[in-house]
Amino acid sequence: MKDIDPLSFLKAVYMNAELPLSVRMRAAIEVLPFTHPKLAVTAVMSEQDFATVLDRRLKRIEEMRLLENKVVNGSTTITCISRNSI
């Protein structure tokens, strides 16, 4: 008998039209992780980790809010802040 690796065997099973569909489907399901990679989400942070960047952004937003209602010579001054500065 000819030696065959498990991946080739399962491929031969699911490609064999003479076998019942349930057997072919099971073989195809079993071989799927070895023939098609799973999609995954990855994030690349070059400066620091996510928590550090988030803390820095939140601090910057708080500083911007303090600038909005700054009091000058006894009267309240409202400063316009662009979205690009946040």
N, C-alpha and C positions, 0 to 999 in steps of 0.2 A: 504494500500500500504506500502511496506517495505521501510524504510529510507535507502538511499544509499548516500555515500559521492561523491562529484563531480569527484574525481580521479577514483574511482571504476566505476562510470557511464561511463566516457569516455573510460576506458579500455574495458568495456562491449560493447560499440558501435563499437570500431575499431576491436574487435574480432568477431563480429557478421557477418558472411559471407552472410547472407540474405539481409543486407543493401547494398545500392549502394556504389561502390568503392569511389566515391567523398566524401560521408558522412564519411566513415571509415577513409579516408586519413585525412580529416579535424580534426577528433577526435584525430588521432594519432599525428598530428602536434601540437595540443593544449596541449596534455598531455606530450609531449617530454621534455620540460624544468623541469618538476617535477619528471621525471624518470631517466634522464641521465644528470649528471653535465656538465657544459661547461668547456672546457679546457682553462686554463689561464696561463700566464707567470708571475712568481713572482721572484723578486730578493731580496736576503737577504744580506745586507751590515752590517758587524759586527763592523767595525771601525768607519767610518763616512759615510756621504751621498755620492752619486755618484759624485757630482760636486767637493767636497773636494778631493776625491781620484784622479779625473781627473786632477785637478789643481796641485796636488803634483807630478803626473807622468809627466806632461808637464814641470814643473820646473826642474825635474830631467833630462829630455831629453835635455833641454837647457843647463844645467850645463855640460852634457856630450859633447855637441857640442863645448862648449868653451874649454874643455880639448883637443879636437882633434887638434886644431891649436894653441897650446900654444907656445909662443916664449921663448927660453932659450938661454942666452948669444948671442943675436943678430941673431940666426938662428931659423927657424921654425922647431918645433918638432911635428911629427904626431903620435898620440897615438892610438893604436889599441884598440877598445872597443868591448867587447863581447856583444851579444844580451841579455844574461842573466842578465846583470847589469842594463838594462833599466827598 
